[in-house]
Protein backbone atom coordinates (compact mmCIF):
# COMPACT_ATOMS: atom_id res chain seq x y z
CA UNK A 1 0.00 0.00 0.00
CA UNK A 2 2.64 2.51 0.96
CA UNK A 3 5.19 4.28 -1.17
CA UNK A 4 6.83 5.41 2.05
CA UNK A 5 8.12 3.63 5.13
CA UNK A 6 6.03 0.64 6.16
CA UNK A 7 6.32 -1.53 9.24
CA UNK A 8 4.31 -4.59 10.09
CA UNK A 9 2.51 -5.44 13.31
CA UNK A 10 4.48 -5.21 16.50
CA UNK A 11 7.30 -3.33 14.80
CA UNK A 12 8.90 -1.05 17.36
CA UNK A 13 8.73 2.67 16.77
CA UNK A 14 11.44 5.07 17.79
CA UNK A 15 10.93 6.05 21.41
CA UNK A 16 8.69 3.04 22.06
CA UNK A 17 5.86 4.13 19.76
CA UNK A 18 2.82 6.29 20.28
CA UNK A 19 0.01 5.44 22.68
CA UNK A 20 -1.93 4.21 19.61
CA UNK A 21 0.79 1.81 18.41
CA UNK A 22 1.43 0.64 21.97
CA UNK A 23 -2.30 -0.10 22.40
CA UNK A 24 -2.40 -1.93 19.07
CA UNK A 25 0.64 -4.01 19.90
CA UNK A 26 -0.82 -4.93 23.30
CA UNK A 27 -4.12 -5.93 21.69
CA UNK A 28 -2.54 -8.45 19.36
CA UNK A 29 -4.61 -7.39 16.35
CA UNK A 30 -2.85 -7.25 12.99
CA UNK A 31 -1.89 -3.77 11.82
CA UNK A 32 0.66 -2.00 9.65
CA UNK A 33 2.34 1.31 10.40
CA UNK A 34 2.91 3.74 7.52
CA UNK A 35 5.08 6.82 7.93
CA UNK A 36 5.66 9.74 5.62
CA UNK A 37 7.29 13.16 5.79
CA UNK A 38 4.62 15.55 7.07
CA UNK A 39 4.50 18.96 5.38
CA UNK A 40 3.47 21.62 7.93
CA UNK A 41 2.07 23.70 5.05
CA UNK A 42 -0.34 20.95 3.93
CA UNK A 43 -3.91 22.30 3.97
CA UNK A 44 -5.46 18.95 4.99
CA UNK A 45 -3.72 16.36 7.15
CA UNK A 46 -5.95 13.54 5.90
CA UNK A 47 -5.58 14.34 2.21
CA UNK A 48 -1.84 14.70 2.73
CA UNK A 49 -1.77 11.20 4.25
CA UNK A 50 -3.79 9.69 1.38
CA UNK A 51 -1.51 11.28 -1.22
CA UNK A 52 1.67 10.31 0.62
CA UNK A 53 0.48 6.71 1.05
CA UNK A 54 -0.78 6.46 -2.53
CA UNK A 55 -4.30 5.41 -1.53
CA UNK A 56 -7.79 6.72 -2.23
CA UNK A 57 -8.96 9.40 0.23
CA UNK A 58 -11.95 7.22 1.18
CA UNK A 59 -9.57 4.62 2.64
CA UNK A 60 -7.98 7.12 5.02
CA UNK A 61 -10.17 8.12 7.95
CA UNK A 62 -9.81 11.24 10.08
CA UNK A 63 -10.51 11.42 13.78
CA UNK A 64 -12.66 14.37 14.81
CA UNK A 65 -13.92 15.37 18.24
CA UNK A 66 -17.33 16.88 18.79
CA UNK A 67 -19.41 17.75 21.81
CA UNK A 68 -22.73 15.95 21.84
CA UNK A 69 -25.00 17.51 24.43
CA UNK A 70 -21.85 18.77 26.14
CA UNK A 71 -19.97 15.44 26.19
CA UNK A 72 -16.87 14.87 24.05
CA UNK A 73 -17.45 12.25 21.36
CA UNK A 74 -15.06 10.82 18.76
CA UNK A 75 -16.12 10.62 15.11
CA UNK A 76 -14.06 8.64 12.59
CA UNK A 77 -14.94 9.55 9.00
CA UNK A 78 -13.27 9.29 5.57
CA UNK A 79 -11.03 12.23 4.69
CA UNK A 80 -12.93 12.44 1.40
CA UNK A 81 -16.06 13.56 3.26
CA UNK A 82 -17.17 15.67 6.18
CA UNK A 83 -18.83 14.96 9.49
CA UNK A 84 -22.62 15.27 9.67
CA UNK A 85 -23.09 16.61 13.20
CA UNK A 86 -26.83 15.80 13.32
CA UNK A 87 -26.13 12.19 12.37
CA UNK A 88 -23.38 11.95 14.98
CA UNK A 89 -25.71 13.25 17.69
CA UNK A 90 -28.39 10.76 16.66
CA UNK A 91 -25.86 7.88 16.62
CA UNK A 92 -25.08 8.40 20.31
CA UNK A 93 -28.61 9.24 21.39
CA UNK A 94 -27.98 12.97 21.66
CA UNK A 95 -29.83 16.02 20.44
CA UNK A 96 -27.16 18.51 19.45
CA UNK A 97 -23.55 18.24 18.33
CA UNK A 98 -20.92 20.91 17.71
CA UNK A 99 -17.25 20.56 16.91
CA UNK A 100 -15.14 20.41 20.07
CA UNK A 101 -12.78 23.15 21.08
CA UNK A 102 -9.36 22.18 19.66
CA UNK A 103 -7.63 22.65 23.03
CA UNK A 104 -10.22 20.42 24.73
CA UNK A 105 -9.71 17.78 22.03
CA UNK A 106 -5.95 17.80 22.56
CA UNK A 107 -6.25 17.74 26.35
CA UNK A 108 -8.72 14.88 26.39
CA UNK A 109 -6.97 12.67 23.83
CA UNK A 110 -3.33 13.44 24.61
CA UNK A 111 -2.66 14.06 20.92
CA UNK A 112 -2.14 17.20 18.82
CA UNK A 113 -4.49 18.26 16.04
CA UNK A 114 -3.62 16.47 12.84
CA UNK A 115 -2.31 13.55 14.86
CA UNK A 116 -5.34 12.58 16.94
CA UNK A 117 -5.82 8.83 16.82
CA UNK A 118 -9.00 7.03 17.83
CA UNK A 119 -6.69 4.55 19.59
CA UNK A 120 -4.71 5.01 22.79
CA UNK A 121 -6.45 8.18 23.92
CA UNK A 122 -5.93 9.41 27.49
CA UNK A 123 -9.60 9.04 28.26
CA UNK A 124 -11.86 6.57 26.49
CA UNK A 125 -14.64 8.54 24.83
CA UNK A 126 -17.79 7.41 23.03
CA UNK A 127 -16.71 6.68 19.46
CA UNK A 128 -18.64 6.40 16.20
CA UNK A 129 -17.08 4.94 13.03
CA UNK A 130 -18.69 5.88 9.75
CA UNK A 131 -20.53 2.95 8.14
CA UNK A 132 -18.56 3.39 4.89
CA UNK A 133 -15.67 1.62 6.63
CA UNK A 134 -17.61 -1.65 6.84
CA UNK A 135 -17.12 -2.56 3.19
CA UNK A 136 -13.34 -2.27 3.36
CA UNK A 137 -10.77 -4.89 4.20
CA UNK A 138 -8.60 -2.24 5.86
CA UNK A 139 -8.63 1.48 6.58
CA UNK A 140 -5.95 3.90 7.74
CA UNK A 141 -6.25 6.16 10.79
CA UNK A 142 -3.75 8.37 12.55
CA UNK A 143 -1.20 6.51 14.63
CA UNK A 144 -0.93 9.40 17.04
CA UNK A 145 1.29 11.92 15.32
CA UNK A 146 1.41 13.81 12.06
CA UNK A 147 3.08 11.73 9.37
CA UNK A 148 2.21 8.38 10.95
CA UNK A 149 -0.80 6.22 10.06
CA UNK A 150 -1.90 2.74 11.05
CA UNK A 151 -3.73 0.39 8.72
CA UNK A 152 -6.09 -2.13 10.28
CA UNK A 153 -9.46 -3.75 9.72
CA UNK A 154 -12.52 -1.62 10.49
CA UNK A 155 -13.85 -4.43 12.70
CA UNK A 156 -10.68 -4.39 14.81
CA UNK A 157 -10.81 -0.59 15.10
CA UNK A 158 -14.44 -0.74 16.21
CA UNK A 159 -13.70 -3.49 18.74
CA UNK A 160 -10.68 -1.70 20.23
CA UNK A 161 -12.45 1.64 20.58
CA UNK A 162 -15.91 0.31 21.45
CA UNK A 163 -17.17 2.23 18.43
CA UNK A 164 -20.71 2.24 17.17
CA UNK A 165 -21.06 1.98 13.41
CA UNK A 166 -23.36 4.57 11.82
CA UNK A 167 -23.67 6.81 8.79
CA UNK A 168 -22.12 10.01 10.10
CA UNK A 169 -20.25 11.29 7.02
CA UNK A 170 -21.36 13.41 4.09
CA UNK A 171 -19.78 13.40 0.66
Backbone bond lengths (Angstrom), bond angles and torsions (degrees), N, CA, C in turn:
res aa  C-N    CA-C-N  psi(-1)  N-CA   C-N-CA  omega(-1)  CA-C   N-CA-C  phi
1 X - - - 1.434 - - 1.511 111.47 -
2 X 1.294 118.55 -40.56 1.452 121.03 -169.51 1.511 113.10 -95.71
3 X 1.331 114.95 140.78 1.445 120.80 170.38 1.516 109.55 -87.44
4 X 1.313 116.34 -14.69 1.461 122.27 -176.57 1.521 109.66 -104.59
5 X 1.305 116.26 -163.49 1.455 122.16 -178.38 1.526 110.95 -61.32
6 X 1.304 116.12 136.95 1.461 121.26 -178.32 1.520 108.34 -138.21
7 X 1.320 116.37 132.93 1.451 121.15 178.09 1.511 108.57 -130.82
8 X 1.317 116.12 139.41 1.451 119.72 -179.48 1.510 111.63 -83.80
9 X 1.324 114.47 172.40 1.458 124.03 -179.44 1.521 111.83 -41.26
10 X 1.301 113.85 140.54 1.453 123.39 175.61 1.522 113.03 64.12
11 X 1.336 117.14 15.90 1.454 118.94 175.42 1.520 108.27 -76.91
12 X 1.318 117.75 129.16 1.456 119.08 -178.58 1.516 111.37 -68.22
13 X 1.296 115.69 144.23 1.457 122.54 175.03 1.511 107.68 -102.42
14 X 1.325 116.54 157.01 1.454 118.95 177.06 1.526 108.74 -60.10
15 X 1.303 116.53 137.68 1.457 121.13 -179.48 1.513 113.37 74.39
16 X 1.337 118.46 14.44 1.451 121.06 176.84 1.517 114.09 88.25
17 X 1.318 118.71 2.30 1.458 121.40 177.40 1.515 112.57 91.37
18 X 1.305 114.60 177.85 1.457 122.14 176.68 1.526 108.30 -94.24
19 X 1.315 118.37 165.81 1.466 118.57 175.08 1.540 112.14 -54.40
20 X 1.335 117.01 -33.76 1.470 120.36 179.35 1.523 111.55 -66.67
21 X 1.339 117.62 -47.11 1.469 119.26 -178.73 1.528 111.04 -71.04
22 X 1.322 116.58 -32.52 1.470 119.67 175.94 1.533 109.78 -64.23
23 X 1.346 116.51 -44.46 1.473 120.66 179.29 1.528 110.62 -63.71
24 X 1.321 116.99 -40.94 1.465 120.17 178.86 1.523 111.08 -64.35
25 X 1.315 116.37 -45.08 1.460 119.65 179.67 1.526 110.48 -60.81
26 X 1.324 116.84 -43.93 1.462 120.97 179.89 1.524 112.23 -64.30
27 X 1.330 116.98 -30.48 1.464 120.45 -177.73 1.522 113.01 -74.18
28 X 1.317 116.08 -26.16 1.460 119.72 -178.27 1.520 115.01 82.77
29 X 1.334 118.48 2.09 1.464 119.28 179.44 1.526 109.40 -77.80
30 X 1.326 116.58 149.40 1.469 118.76 178.35 1.535 110.99 -71.00
31 X 1.326 115.41 137.70 1.459 120.91 176.77 1.520 108.71 -156.31
32 X 1.315 115.57 163.01 1.454 122.43 176.67 1.520 107.96 -130.06
33 X 1.306 116.28 136.11 1.459 122.14 176.81 1.521 108.39 -96.98
34 X 1.333 115.55 133.74 1.465 122.26 176.48 1.523 108.00 -122.44
35 X 1.319 116.97 128.14 1.461 119.38 176.86 1.518 109.65 -119.13
36 X 1.312 115.14 153.64 1.456 122.03 177.67 1.517 108.13 -152.25
37 X 1.315 115.99 162.45 1.465 120.55 179.48 1.525 108.59 -78.03
38 X 1.317 116.45 113.24 1.463 121.75 179.98 1.525 109.83 -74.95
39 X 1.327 115.74 134.58 1.463 122.18 175.94 1.524 108.46 -100.53
40 X 1.326 119.15 111.83 1.470 120.95 -178.69 1.531 113.50 -58.38
41 X 1.326 117.62 -19.61 1.465 120.87 -179.89 1.530 112.51 -88.57
42 X 1.320 117.99 -2.88 1.473 120.89 -179.00 1.524 109.69 -61.74
43 X 1.337 117.39 131.61 1.465 120.09 -177.75 1.526 114.04 -73.53
44 X 1.333 117.96 -22.81 1.461 121.84 -179.36 1.526 109.09 -139.76
45 X 1.328 116.18 118.26 1.461 119.98 -179.60 1.527 111.48 -60.55
46 X 1.325 116.86 -43.29 1.460 120.76 -177.48 1.512 113.12 -66.77
47 X 1.324 116.81 -44.43 1.466 119.80 178.34 1.515 110.62 -66.68
48 X 1.328 116.33 -35.07 1.466 119.83 175.90 1.525 109.66 -61.17
49 X 1.333 117.20 -43.58 1.468 121.00 179.69 1.525 110.82 -62.85
50 X 1.326 117.52 -46.11 1.469 120.56 -179.66 1.521 110.77 -59.62
51 X 1.317 116.94 -45.33 1.468 121.16 179.77 1.525 110.59 -64.29
52 X 1.319 116.68 -46.82 1.467 120.35 -178.71 1.521 112.43 -63.54
53 X 1.342 116.50 -34.57 1.469 120.32 -179.52 1.516 112.78 -86.15
54 X 1.338 116.74 -11.53 1.458 120.27 179.64 1.518 113.19 71.84
55 X 1.343 116.75 34.58 1.461 121.03 179.51 1.525 110.11 -123.01
56 X 1.314 115.84 163.65 1.462 121.11 177.92 1.531 109.80 -66.57
57 X 1.338 117.30 142.66 1.468 119.73 -180.00 1.532 114.05 -59.80
58 X 1.342 118.09 -21.44 1.466 118.32 179.04 1.526 112.73 -82.47
59 X 1.335 117.16 1.47 1.468 120.48 173.87 1.527 111.16 -98.39
60 X 1.323 116.37 -16.68 1.457 121.33 178.16 1.526 107.58 -100.19
61 X 1.320 116.41 128.73 1.459 121.64 -176.77 1.522 109.61 -112.90
62 X 1.328 115.38 139.14 1.462 120.84 178.06 1.521 109.23 -100.30
63 X 1.315 114.58 151.28 1.459 121.69 179.57 1.516 107.92 -106.04
64 X 1.321 115.84 117.95 1.461 121.92 -178.99 1.521 109.12 -118.55
65 X 1.323 116.21 148.17 1.461 120.21 175.33 1.514 109.76 -113.39
66 X 1.309 114.61 134.85 1.458 121.94 178.27 1.520 107.65 -130.59
67 X 1.311 115.18 162.65 1.459 121.15 171.79 1.515 107.03 -105.36
68 X 1.309 115.64 120.21 1.465 120.90 176.04 1.516 106.73 -108.13
69 X 1.307 115.43 114.43 1.470 121.81 -175.78 1.527 110.86 49.50
70 X 1.327 115.48 38.68 1.462 121.70 176.57 1.507 115.99 89.24
71 X 1.338 118.69 -7.12 1.468 121.74 -178.76 1.525 110.24 -104.91
72 X 1.333 116.69 132.53 1.459 120.17 178.09 1.527 110.34 -62.65
73 X 1.327 114.74 136.93 1.459 122.64 -178.69 1.523 108.14 -139.81
74 X 1.322 116.79 140.14 1.458 122.78 -179.91 1.522 109.39 -95.70
75 X 1.336 115.60 132.57 1.461 121.98 174.94 1.526 107.94 -119.87
76 X 1.321 117.23 132.08 1.457 122.11 -179.97 1.531 106.85 -119.37
77 X 1.335 115.39 110.31 1.468 121.63 -173.58 1.526 110.46 -132.45
78 X 1.342 117.56 156.30 1.466 119.85 178.87 1.534 111.08 -62.34
79 X 1.330 115.96 143.98 1.459 118.86 178.74 1.522 111.55 -67.01
80 X 1.322 116.86 -16.17 1.465 120.88 179.56 1.529 111.96 -77.85
81 X 1.316 117.71 -7.70 1.458 121.25 -178.13 1.512 111.24 -127.28
82 X 1.318 114.90 -167.09 1.458 120.76 177.40 1.525 109.04 -132.52
83 X 1.298 115.52 162.86 1.456 121.53 -178.90 1.519 110.12 -80.71
84 X 1.331 116.47 131.59 1.458 123.15 173.45 1.531 106.38 -94.25
85 X 1.323 115.85 103.89 1.465 120.67 -174.32 1.528 112.85 -62.95
86 X 1.342 117.77 -36.16 1.470 120.10 178.61 1.529 110.43 -64.55
87 X 1.325 115.92 -41.44 1.467 119.81 179.04 1.521 111.49 -66.81
88 X 1.326 116.77 -37.25 1.460 120.03 177.55 1.527 110.28 -63.32
89 X 1.327 116.38 -46.79 1.470 119.85 179.02 1.526 110.39 -58.11
90 X 1.318 116.73 -45.55 1.464 120.55 -179.59 1.533 111.31 -62.89
91 X 1.343 116.71 -37.52 1.467 120.96 -177.61 1.524 112.59 -63.49
92 X 1.332 116.92 -27.72 1.467 119.54 -179.58 1.529 112.10 -108.77
93 X 1.324 115.85 13.18 1.457 120.08 176.96 1.516 114.05 76.74
94 X 1.329 116.50 22.48 1.460 120.78 -179.59 1.515 112.01 -101.39
95 X 1.331 114.38 175.96 1.462 120.17 -179.27 1.512 112.68 -106.05
96 X 1.332 117.15 -37.30 1.454 119.89 -173.10 1.524 110.19 -139.93
97 X 1.318 115.35 136.19 1.462 120.63 177.65 1.519 109.86 -128.85
98 X 1.324 115.55 141.17 1.462 123.24 173.30 1.523 107.02 -135.81
99 X 1.308 116.27 155.33 1.461 119.22 177.23 1.527 108.81 -63.66
100 X 1.315 115.74 141.35 1.468 121.39 -178.80 1.520 110.45 -73.23
101 X 1.314 114.72 153.77 1.453 121.06 172.99 1.535 107.71 -61.93
102 X 1.338 118.34 130.66 1.467 119.64 -177.99 1.526 113.77 -54.78
103 X 1.324 118.04 -40.16 1.468 120.06 179.62 1.530 110.76 -65.07
104 X 1.319 117.71 -38.68 1.465 121.20 177.67 1.524 110.52 -65.77
105 X 1.335 116.83 -38.27 1.465 120.90 178.35 1.531 110.29 -63.44
106 X 1.319 116.64 -44.40 1.460 120.05 179.96 1.531 111.25 -66.63
107 X 1.310 116.73 -43.67 1.474 120.98 179.65 1.524 111.58 -60.88
108 X 1.313 115.89 -46.06 1.460 120.42 -175.74 1.525 112.96 -69.59
109 X 1.342 116.64 -39.41 1.463 120.13 -175.54 1.522 113.73 -88.00
110 X 1.345 116.27 -28.62 1.460 119.55 -174.20 1.512 112.88 85.78
111 X 1.316 117.07 6.90 1.461 122.49 -179.85 1.526 109.99 -116.89
112 X 1.355 116.31 162.38 1.457 120.83 174.92 1.522 109.92 -94.54
113 X 1.328 116.30 154.38 1.464 120.43 177.35 1.528 109.69 -53.78
114 X 1.303 115.69 140.42 1.455 121.01 -176.55 1.512 112.45 86.54
115 X 1.317 116.79 -9.01 1.455 121.53 178.87 1.518 111.69 -134.91
116 X 1.333 116.87 14.80 1.467 119.86 179.76 1.520 109.22 -73.42
117 X 1.307 115.37 122.95 1.463 121.94 177.79 1.522 108.85 -102.79
118 X 1.331 117.32 148.68 1.463 118.86 173.03 1.526 111.59 -74.02
119 X 1.320 116.62 -10.30 1.470 123.05 -176.55 1.523 110.68 -106.42
120 X 1.321 116.60 144.96 1.453 121.08 173.12 1.517 114.74 69.67
121 X 1.310 117.25 26.30 1.461 120.23 179.17 1.526 110.38 -71.94
122 X 1.326 116.11 153.79 1.471 121.07 178.99 1.511 112.20 -55.89
123 X 1.324 115.01 -44.26 1.456 121.08 -177.80 1.527 107.58 -125.19
124 X 1.313 116.90 128.61 1.461 119.61 179.28 1.526 109.18 -71.17
125 X 1.307 115.27 123.06 1.462 122.47 -178.15 1.518 110.02 -113.79
126 X 1.337 117.43 155.60 1.466 118.91 173.18 1.528 108.29 -55.88
127 X 1.314 116.39 136.04 1.466 121.49 -175.24 1.516 109.58 -129.88
128 X 1.340 115.21 139.75 1.463 121.46 176.12 1.526 107.34 -127.30
129 X 1.324 116.12 127.39 1.466 123.82 177.41 1.514 107.75 -104.08
130 X 1.341 115.85 129.65 1.459 118.80 -179.89 1.525 110.85 -61.09
131 X 1.331 115.15 139.50 1.466 122.53 -176.35 1.524 113.09 -61.47
132 X 1.320 118.60 -19.78 1.473 120.28 178.91 1.526 111.66 -63.36
133 X 1.308 117.96 -18.73 1.463 121.38 179.03 1.526 111.98 -70.54
134 X 1.337 116.26 -27.27 1.471 119.67 -173.74 1.521 114.50 -58.91
135 X 1.303 118.40 -31.68 1.460 119.90 -177.47 1.513 114.18 -83.31
136 X 1.295 118.06 3.51 1.466 121.73 -176.03 1.525 111.55 -105.00
137 X 1.318 114.60 146.89 1.464 119.76 175.32 1.523 109.20 -70.33
138 X 1.345 116.19 -44.63 1.457 121.14 177.42 1.529 109.80 -141.00
139 X 1.323 114.64 158.78 1.461 122.05 171.80 1.529 107.13 -135.52
140 X 1.320 115.61 164.38 1.459 120.91 176.37 1.522 108.91 -113.36
141 X 1.316 116.21 138.29 1.464 123.31 174.06 1.528 107.18 -134.59
142 X 1.311 115.80 163.69 1.456 119.89 178.98 1.523 110.06 -58.97
143 X 1.321 114.29 141.72 1.463 120.67 176.60 1.519 111.42 -95.54
144 X 1.340 116.60 8.46 1.450 118.94 174.66 1.510 115.91 110.54
145 X 1.317 116.59 4.22 1.461 119.79 171.14 1.525 108.70 -159.13
146 X 1.315 114.61 155.88 1.464 119.98 179.77 1.524 108.73 -61.92
147 X 1.336 115.55 134.01 1.455 120.20 -179.65 1.516 114.30 88.60
148 X 1.330 117.31 10.06 1.460 120.95 -179.50 1.523 109.01 -139.57
149 X 1.331 116.03 121.90 1.465 123.01 -179.41 1.524 108.78 -123.98
150 X 1.328 115.27 152.70 1.461 120.23 170.54 1.518 108.27 -117.34
151 X 1.311 114.68 141.56 1.463 122.37 177.23 1.523 107.12 -109.99
152 X 1.335 115.66 127.77 1.457 120.84 179.33 1.516 109.12 -155.56
153 X 1.313 116.74 171.08 1.464 119.52 179.52 1.529 109.58 -74.12
154 X 1.331 117.07 145.62 1.463 119.73 177.00 1.534 112.15 -59.33
155 X 1.326 116.89 -34.76 1.467 119.99 179.66 1.525 110.56 -64.77
156 X 1.330 117.38 -40.96 1.465 120.17 178.15 1.528 110.66 -66.82
157 X 1.331 117.30 -41.28 1.466 119.94 177.71 1.527 110.51 -60.10
158 X 1.321 116.28 -46.37 1.468 120.56 179.82 1.525 111.07 -61.80
159 X 1.322 117.03 -42.33 1.468 120.26 -179.64 1.527 111.55 -65.60
160 X 1.323 117.21 -42.75 1.463 120.75 -177.07 1.524 113.38 -70.95
161 X 1.320 117.02 -28.46 1.468 120.43 -178.63 1.521 112.57 -101.01
162 X 1.332 117.20 -7.55 1.463 120.65 -175.26 1.522 111.35 69.20
163 X 1.322 116.36 27.11 1.466 121.21 -173.47 1.520 112.89 -71.54
164 X 1.314 113.44 143.67 1.463 121.39 166.18 1.518 106.41 -85.40
165 X 1.318 116.00 150.24 1.464 121.50 176.22 1.521 107.20 -105.23
166 X 1.335 116.74 126.48 1.465 120.77 -179.83 1.515 108.98 -158.69
167 X 1.306 115.55 158.55 1.475 120.98 174.85 1.520 107.76 -77.50
168 X 1.326 115.89 103.91 1.468 120.29 -178.76 1.522 112.46 -125.05
169 X 1.346 116.58 2.58 1.473 120.38 -178.00 1.529 110.35 -109.59
170 X 1.300 114.20 150.51 1.474 122.85 170.50 1.519 108.29 -112.74
171 X 1.336 114.62 149.24 1.469 118.93 172.11 1.461 116.33 85.82
